[in-house]
Amino acid sequence: MTDPRGEVIEAAELADPQRQQHLRSVGMLSYILHAVVAIGAVLPGVQASVLLLLVAVLIDLVKRSEADGSWQATHFSWRLRSVGWAGVLYLLTAPLWLLFLVPGWIAWGLISIWFLYRVLRGWSAMNAGRAMPV
């Protein structure tokens, strides 16, 4: 079966709309927390707490299994992969801060912009009811 936009609606989504609404609410909360952290990383002087990011990741890890079999499962994976890759990139470029201030600032600025892009792209897709690429 397809929705008015022509996207496939899975049987699980038709059977339990409350589950889907709950997952959507959890996803929006997670995207909001990720966005606060991402914006804080891009704007100087607006550093958000790493605790917010840890809360968002914990939410995604705990609720991820509830989304199995739905299009929303791709959003949980998208957010977790975004955080994972950003963390790896931050760690790889950390020595630039110790050796040279400007290259470290540029590298972390670019990583932060990339992370913000990923958060906004995912949030936009969730609002539109679209799955993310796996």
CORJO-V233752 format. One record per helix or strand. SS is the DSSP state (@ for helix, = for strand). FROM is the first residue (numbers start at 1). TO is the last residue. If there is no record, write none. Layout:
# CORJO-V233752
{{SS;FROM;TO} {SS;FROM;TO}}
This chain:
# CORJO-V233752
{{=;2;2} {=;8;8} {@;11;15} {@;17;42} {@;50;67} {@;73;99} {@;101;127}}
